[in-house]
Amino acid sequence: MSAIVKAPLHFALALPLALALSSFSDAASAAAPNGEIQTMLTGFYRCELPGNALGPAGQRQAEQDFRIVNGSSYQADGRVGSYLLTDNVLVMTSGPRKGQRFRKITPGFLRKLGPSGAEDALRCVRGAAPHH
């Protein structure tokens, strides 16, 4: 006499659910091919070009300043845009800085990337917003 073992219904439903979740995880990874999606520290990012030994340490570039307002949004020039940060590369995906790219050097220090992907001289550092 052979015994047929029937799995309870919740086990029968668990396998398809596990496979679906696994597929979702793979799809999420594919959505960010350059690495895990991250966020920037919120706050004001002051931008400048390097100075020289005879003058100030930096030459302020106020027109490049921006503020990270939450996990995926920034504000610049009185307008809001979105950004994507993957594998330490920040890309402004919409708004007034759309298309600009930066390399995240440390959590509060960015270096602008040129069209070829090479680092530009412009740097943006998180700090206090200027007083108007």
Secondary structure, 3 states (H helix, E strand, C coil): CCCCCCCCHHHHHHHHHHHHHHHHHHHHHHHCCCCCEECCCCEEEEEEEECCCCCCCEEECHHHCEEEEECCEEEECCEEEEEEEECCEEEECCCCCCCCEEEEEECCEEEEECCCCCEEEEEEEEECCCCC
